[in-house]
Amino acid sequence: MMENQKKKKEHRSYSRDFKLQVLKDMYEHDLSYGFTARKYGILAAHSLHLWEKEFPLTNKSLSLSTTTIQKVMSMRKKKDEAKAALVKTKEEQLEYEISCLRKALEYSELRNEALNELLKIGKEDYGIDLLKKAGAKQ
């Protein structure tokens, strides 16, 4: 019967000092969220994002050096710039896709026009109406 029941996710609460220690280590050693979570046995790396909101970078409780604060802020700025470049790249990709679709549409319209011209020539020159059904009686 236990198999049918959903397993509850374990929920932990961490002390303020532990959170500050983890954030300080992550900032000072330039660690990723995932690595930091594994290192300290934190179940969800997302918790670190929440802790960052709870204890901003300039929080005196973190007791970070000004060089560490500047380094983290410059890394965040680079990350934001990379995201902005990605959006620009996505826009460029969409514009390229639109131009490809427009060319394909032009080609299809031209092909359709050519086929209609062939049908017209077949009817006028050879007396064959290819648009009529073969078995249709007149």
Residue pairs with C-beta under 8 A, 6 or more apart in sequence:
9 43
10 43
12 42
12 43
14 22
14 42
14 47
16 61
18 40
19 51
19 54
19 55
20 55
20 61
20 62
22 36
22 40
22 42
22 48
22 51
23 48
23 51
23 52
23 55
23 62
24 62
24 63
24 64
25 31
25 36
25 39
26 33
26 36
26 48
27 57
27 62
27 64
27 68
27 72
28 64
28 68
30 71
30 75
31 39
33 45
33 46
33 48
33 49
34 45
36 42
36 45
36 48
37 43
37 44
37 45
37 47
37 48
42 48
55 61
55 62
57 64
57 69
57 72
57 73
58 69
64 72
119 130
119 131
122 128
122 129
122 130
123 129
123 130
